[in-house]
Amino acid sequence: YKYKLSEERKREMALIIKQFETLRSHFVESILNEIEKKFSLTSFDKEAIIKGIFDFLGKSFNIMSVRLASSILGAPHRMEYPSEFLSETEILRESFSNIDDENIRKEIIETIKQKLLQMDEKTSLFLYSIAQSYVLLQILNIDPECQSLQRKLFLSDMVIYLDTNILIDLLCEKSRRIFHETATKLIR
């Protein structure tokens, strides 16, 4: 079956997207404005900060959504990724590690912490919409960070030439079992 959206539904979706874009811009601009009160930022700095903001949000919401989806579905949650063991402050530090100026980096982290602790309505709505999306993606078993898609795209046009050591390990399943398993995992 083919599904087609009505014109009314298309307009509703366009409005929702526009509202989300407005909320996102408000969130980012409010953080940048706070930082610019103390520091002069270049366009490169702003770009790095914006990238860091969404890196932090992505990692944080991915962790939270896995836990919530597991809880909703009644499935046990196993911590599988190293980032799941990090605190929010550690995720923030990691997300802004590319900012060279230590004072700017500290200000960014403190500004985001304050923004999250003292949320205005727009920030709350923005973060709530992200949280809903991430949890839904987890429940539907869709990869929110698109890691599997990235792997497929990266490897789809690639020709890989295997070294003979790897080929031997792949072929000699019984005599070199541990090497065979390692080579098999590598190829997958």
Helices and strands as residue ranges (DSSP letters): H 7-36, H 43-73, G 82-85, H 88-95, H 102-117, H 121-139, H 147-156, H 164-171, H 177-187
